[in-house]
Each structure stands twice: as C-alpha cells, then as structure tokens.
Amino acid sequence: TCHSGRDTIDMGSPHQNSAMNSPIAACLSLRDNPMAAPTAISFSRPVTAPPRVPMTSPTTTRPRLSRVAKRGMDLAGATLALMLLSPVLAWTALAVLATQGRPILFRQERPGLGGTAFTMMKFRTMRAPRPGEVYYLTDEERLTRLGRFLRSTSLDELPELWNVIRGDMSLFGPHPLLMEYLE
C-alpha cells in the first residue's frame, strides 16, 4: 500500500510483474500531485528471501562426456597459458619478492567442487597487518603500489592457473567465494 496525505494505493504482491501493480509505478503515479507525496510503502504480503539452494556437485548434473571435455579444455588451456606466460609469472614473482619479500604467494582456503576446500594461490598484493591493526578494516591502506597494478591488470591471479591444472578450479565458471560465505 502506498500512503499519502489523501490517497492510499494497494500494491498487491511484490512479486507480480505487471507494471501497474509495481510499487514504483503506483507511487510514481502520485508524483503529478506534489501534495500527495507518499509517506509509506508496504506490501499486502511479507517479502521473504528466496529459499537457500543446496550446493550440488556438477558431477551429478552434467553428463560424463561433457565433464571430461571441460576438464580437457581446462587442462590444455591452463598448461598452454602457463607456458606462454611463464616469463610474466617470473618477472611478477621477482617484483613481489623485491618490494614485499617473502612469501611471494598469498594462499587462501576456498570451496571447490562439491564444497571441498582447496588452497587457492595468488601473488601477494598487500603488506602484512601491523600489530594492533585489524586486517579487514585496513585493506585499502595495506594495498601496495605494485599490488594495485597487479590487481588492475589481473596479474595477481595468474598463479590460479596452477589450481586449474591440479583440478581445484576451472578456467570457465564462477570464481570461488570465501569459505565463510558458505554456511
């Protein structure tokens, strides 16, 4: 319902797709009269979050031949990319070593196929937090100049090709989230 000084408009369900039943369209119809500006918007039915979708393994939903073909493309693509980009990887590793020291790679647990955890690798782009510094509040401050360049060119993600060769990730598909996002 859209309330104003003199008018009340019932919006119906928030999930209806009709332009006339949308809350925005109904409230915008009142804009011609400035004295009838809406003071509140509510729905006749509560809005609920979509149901949680359980994490399913692609091995149960994709035919075997398709899985084998995708794995073959991942393996061939990642191997070729690592061979062609090995000079870039070496120079990037030397630059990280010279500017930040060891370790060169940042390692983080991420969910893989079927929710199984694996260690994803990237080049380091941030300095370590100082004592008393909360690491997640200072990400922008901890980002180095080289790290900013590596992130803007996505060079920091080249070590993930090794994860693709190992079978932890795929070249094609969504980037794995952090483990804490999967509860």
Disulfide bonds with the S-S distance in Angstrom:
Cys2-Cys27 2.43
